[in-house]
Amino acid sequence: MSDLRKRGVQSKLRERGSSGERGIALVPVVLVLLVVASLLAVGFTTLGPLVRRGKINEVKDTLDAAVKAVISWAGANKRLPCAGNDNSGYCSAQGDEFTPAVRNPNDAWAKALFSIYDNKLADPAQGGLCGRRTTDLTVRLCPDAGCATPSAVLSNVALIVLSGGENVNNQTSGTTGVTAAATVNVYDSSVTLDAYSGDRDRSEPYDDIVRWVTLEDLKNRAGCYGITGGRLRIINNELPRACANTPYSAAVYAEGGVPFSGSRYQWCIQGSLPSGLTASPNTTCPSWSSNAASLQLGGSATTLTSASLVFAVRDNDPTPNVFQRAMSLQVVPCGG
């Protein structure tokens, strides 16, 4: 065989060997790619629920922070902040106070939080926060869509803050700034129901994330107890002394709570006035007088004495606030 032919055969053998070696070398690379693909598939399967759980936890933290911020705002202002989409009464002139009151007004899906609250608690003329004992909001915890037998019913709720959840769909009934009795249903996560009519309209699992605070808890945490403005109270700490056989004039005043029209209240007195003195209105407890801005004392005492009296006042709250104060009225000799 000629040298030229030998070299051609050897060259072809080398090419075949090189191709075989390259094929063998690619096998580990393919195996690695298959393993990586499997790991990515498993990762994507588990990553979705982890991301969702992380967002839910983030929203819960956001809602908790929003409630704390509103409580802090209410403690400083002695009323709840108005919301921007509430166009009734006092709040129509105030505008949106809720959004600037909370640090983060959006949930993890970049949707604005919903605020449902009793409008009377935002209006200082209707008692504000510290002056009221009742609200128009009730929360029912519902184990099923019909909610015929709620697992719990919470009355006198002051504020509800919620996120529409992963489907960014508010399925919780209720409106912002309620002005009449309203019940808000909060459902178990296993319930499927039609969407809230103001958003997407379709049936889907209930996934709203909801926080609420009752009026009593809000008042406790906002500092409404103790010597605090807004609560119903009698301003007077004592009565001026009366001079025997001399015209006497004094008044008992109240403030706070939920006054009747014209800043008026209802009054009553326990105990007997010194002879010759009168009260207007003059109603003996437990009956209550007609509405009056103050309780006026007058007349002319005829006997030296010290009378122990209890003055009571009540306001116009649906469950009236009542305040009592004991004071003595002394009749002494004056002049000569």
C-alpha positions in Angstrom: 0.0 0.0 0.0 1.4 3.3 -0.9 2.3 5.8 1.7 -0.4 8.2 0.4 -3.1 5.6 0.8 -1.9 4.7 4.3 -2.1 8.3 5.4 -5.7 8.6 4.1 -6.9 5.5 6.0 -5.2 6.7 9.2 -6.8 10.1 8.9 -10.3 8.6 8.6 -9.7 6.4 11.6 -8.6 9.4 13.7 -11.7 11.3 12.7 -14.0 8.4 13.7 -12.2 8.1 17.0 -12.5 11.8 17.7 -16.3 11.8 17.0 -16.8 8.9 19.3 -14.8 10.6 22.1 -16.9 13.7 21.7 -20.2 11.7 21.9 -19.0 10.0 25.1 -17.9 13.4 26.6 -21.4 14.9 26.0 -23.2 12.2 28.0 -22.3 13.7 31.5 -23.3 17.2 30.2 -26.7 15.9 29.2 -27.1 14.1 32.5 -26.3 17.3 34.4 -28.8 19.2 32.3 -31.5 16.6 33.1 -30.7 16.8 36.8 -30.8 20.6 36.8 -34.1 20.6 34.9 -35.6 18.2 37.4 -34.5 20.4 40.3 -35.9 23.5 38.6 -39.2 21.7 38.1 -39.3 20.7 41.8 -38.3 24.2 42.8 -41.0 25.9 40.8 -43.6 23.5 42.3 -42.6 24.4 45.8 -41.7 28.1 45.2 -45.2 29.1 44.3 -46.8 28.2 47.7 -43.8 29.7 49.5 -44.1 33.0 47.6 -47.9 33.0 48.3 -47.4 32.3 52.0 -44.8 35.0 52.2 -47.1 37.5 50.7 -50.0 36.5 53.0 -47.7 37.0 56.0 -46.6 40.3 54.6 -50.2 41.5 54.3 -51.0 40.4 57.8 -48.1 42.4 59.1 -49.3 45.4 57.0 -52.8 45.1 58.4 -51.6 44.9 61.9 -49.4 47.9 61.4 -52.3 49.8 59.8 -54.6 49.1 62.8 -51.9 50.2 65.2 -51.4 53.4 63.2 -55.1 54.2 63.2 -55.3 53.5 67.0 -52.4 55.9 67.5 -54.1 58.5 65.2 -57.4 58.1 67.1 -55.7 58.5 70.4 -54.2 61.8 69.4 -57.4 63.1 67.7 -60.1 61.4 69.8 -61.8 60.2 66.6 -61.3 57.8 63.8 -59.7 59.1 60.5 -62.1 59.6 57.6 -61.6 57.7 54.4 -61.4 59.3 51.0 -64.4 57.5 49.4 -66.8 58.5 52.3 -68.9 61.4 51.0 -71.3 61.7 54.0 -71.6 64.3 56.6 -68.5 65.4 58.5 -66.1 63.3 56.4 -67.1 64.8 53.1 -65.2 68.0 54.1 -62.3 66.2 55.7 -61.2 64.1 52.7 -58.9 61.0 53.0 -57.3 60.9 56.4 -56.9 57.1 56.5 -54.2 56.8 53.8 -51.8 59.3 55.4 -52.5 57.9 58.9 -51.1 54.5 58.0 -47.5 53.9 57.0 -48.3 51.5 54.1 -51.9 51.8 52.6 -51.3 49.0 50.1 -51.1 45.2 50.4 -48.5 42.9 48.9 -50.4 42.8 45.6 -50.1 46.6 45.4 -53.9 47.0 46.0 -55.2 49.7 48.4 -56.4 48.4 51.8 -60.1 48.7 52.5 -61.3 50.6 55.6 -64.8 50.0 57.1 -65.7 52.1 60.1 -68.6 53.7 62.0 -68.9 57.2 60.6 -70.1 58.5 64.0 -66.7 57.7 65.5 -65.0 60.0 63.0 -67.4 63.0 63.7 -66.6 64.9 66.9 -70.1 66.4 66.9 -71.5 62.9 67.3 -69.3 62.0 70.3 -66.2 61.0 68.4 -64.3 58.1 69.8 -64.3 58.6 73.6 -67.9 59.9 73.8 -69.7 56.8 72.4 -70.5 53.4 73.9 -72.0 51.7 70.8 -71.3 51.5 67.1 -73.3 50.5 64.0 -70.8 47.8 63.0 -71.2 44.1 63.7 -68.8 41.3 62.6 -70.0 37.8 62.0 -67.6 34.9 61.6 -69.1 32.6 59.0 -68.3 28.9 58.5 -70.3 28.7 55.3 -71.7 31.0 52.5 -75.2 31.2 54.0 -73.9 32.1 57.5 -77.2 30.9 59.1 -75.2 29.9 62.2 -72.2 32.1 62.6 -69.4 30.7 64.8 -69.1 34.1 66.5 -70.9 37.5 66.5 -68.9 40.6 67.6 -71.0 43.7 68.2 -69.8 47.3 68.7 -66.9 47.0 66.2 -65.3 50.4 65.6 -63.0 49.6 62.6 -62.3 46.9 60.0 -59.2 47.0 57.8 -58.9 44.3 55.0 -57.0 43.2 51.9 -58.7 41.5 49.0 -56.1 38.8 49.1 -54.3 37.0 46.3 -57.3 37.5 43.9 -57.3 41.2 44.8 -61.0 40.8 45.0 -62.9 42.3 48.0 -65.4 39.5 48.9 -66.2 41.0 52.3 -69.5 42.8 52.5 -69.7 46.3 53.8 -69.0 49.9 52.9 -66.6 52.5 54.1 -68.0 55.0 56.7 -71.3 53.3 57.5 -74.0 55.6 58.9 -76.6 52.9 59.8 -76.6 49.5 61.3 -74.4 47.2 59.2 -73.2 43.6 59.5 -69.9 42.5 57.9 -69.4 38.8 57.2 -65.9 37.3 57.5 -65.8 33.8 56.0 -63.8 30.7 56.6 -61.1 30.2 53.9 -62.9 27.0 52.7 -65.9 29.0 51.6 -66.5 29.7 47.9 -68.8 32.6 47.2 -69.5 35.2 44.5 -67.2 38.2 44.3 -68.0 41.6 45.9 -70.2 43.4 43.3 -67.8 46.4 43.2 -64.9 44.3 41.9 -64.5 41.3 39.6 -67.7 39.3 39.4 -67.0 35.6 39.7 -67.3 32.9 42.3 -64.0 31.9 44.0 -62.6 30.8 47.3 -62.7 33.5 50.0 -59.2 34.7 50.6 -59.7 38.2 52.1 -57.4 39.0 55.0 -59.3 40.9 57.7 -58.4 42.7 60.9 -60.9 44.5 63.2 -61.0 46.3 66.6 -64.0 46.7 68.9 -64.9 50.1 70.3 -64.1 49.2 73.8 -60.6 47.9 72.9 -60.0 51.0 70.7 -61.0 53.3 73.6 -58.7 51.4 76.0 -55.8 51.5 73.7 -56.4 55.1 72.6 -56.4 56.4 76.1 -60.1 57.3 76.5 -60.3 56.3 80.2 -59.1 58.6 82.9 -59.2 62.3 82.6 -59.6 62.5 78.9 -61.4 64.9 76.6 -64.5 63.5 74.8 -65.9 61.5 77.7 -69.2 62.6 79.2 -68.6 64.3 82.5 -69.8 67.0 84.8 -67.4 69.9 84.8 -68.0 71.2 88.3 -66.0 69.8 91.1 -67.9 71.7 93.8 -70.8 74.1 94.3 -70.4 77.7 95.6 -71.7 78.2 99.2 -75.1 79.8 99.6 -75.7 82.7 102.0 -78.8 82.3 104.2 -81.7 84.5 103.1 -79.7 85.8 100.1 -80.5 85.2 96.4 -78.4 82.2 95.2 -77.4 81.3 91.7 -75.2 78.4 90.5 -75.1 76.0 87.6 -74.0 72.5 86.9 -72.4 72.0 83.5 -71.6 68.9 81.5 -69.4 68.2 78.4 -68.4 65.3 76.2 -70.4 62.3 75.2 -73.0 62.6 72.5 -75.1 65.7 73.3 -78.6 66.2 72.2 -79.2 69.0 69.7 -77.9 72.4 70.9 -75.3 70.8 73.2 -78.0 69.7 75.7 -78.2 66.8 78.1 -80.7 65.2 80.5 -80.4 65.7 84.2 -81.5 64.4 87.6 -80.7 65.0 91.3 -80.5 62.6 94.2 -80.9 64.2 97.7 -82.9 67.1 99.0 -82.0 70.8 98.3 -81.8 73.1 101.2 -85.2 74.8 102.0 -85.8 77.8 99.8 -83.6 76.6 96.9 -84.9 75.3 93.6 -83.4 73.4 90.6 -84.2 73.8 86.9 -84.7 71.2 85.5 -85.9 69.7 88.8 -86.1 65.9 88.3 -85.5 63.3 90.9 -83.4 60.3 89.9 -83.9 57.7 88.5 -86.2 59.8 86.2 -84.6 62.1 83.7 -85.4 65.7 82.8 -86.0 67.1 79.3 -83.0 68.3 77.4 -81.2 71.2 79.0 -77.8 72.8 78.5 -77.2 72.9 82.2 -78.8 72.4 85.6 -79.5 75.8 87.2 -79.8 76.3 91.0 -81.6 79.4 92.4 -83.8 80.8 95.1 -82.9 81.9 98.6 -81.9 79.4 101.3 -83.8 79.9 104.6 -82.0 77.4 106.8 -78.3 76.9 107.7 -77.4 73.4 106.6 -75.1 71.3 104.5 -76.9 69.2 101.9 -75.3 66.2 100.3 -76.4 66.0 96.6 -75.7 63.7 93.7 -76.1 65.2 90.2 -76.4 62.9 87.3 -76.3 63.6 83.5 -76.9 61.4 80.5 -76.4 61.9 76.8 -77.9 60.9 73.4 -75.9 57.8 72.7 -78.1 54.8 71.7 -76.9 53.2 74.9 -76.6 56.4 76.9 -73.5 57.4 78.8 -74.3 58.4 82.4 -72.1 60.4 84.7 -72.6 61.2 88.4 -70.9 63.6 90.7 -71.5 64.0 94.4 -71.3 67.6 95.7 -72.3 69.3 98.9 -74.2 72.6 99.1 -73.5 74.5 102.3 -75.8 77.3 103.5 -73.9 79.7 105.8 -74.5 83.0 107.5 -73.1 85.9 105.4 -72.6 89.6 106.1 -74.1 91.4 109.1 
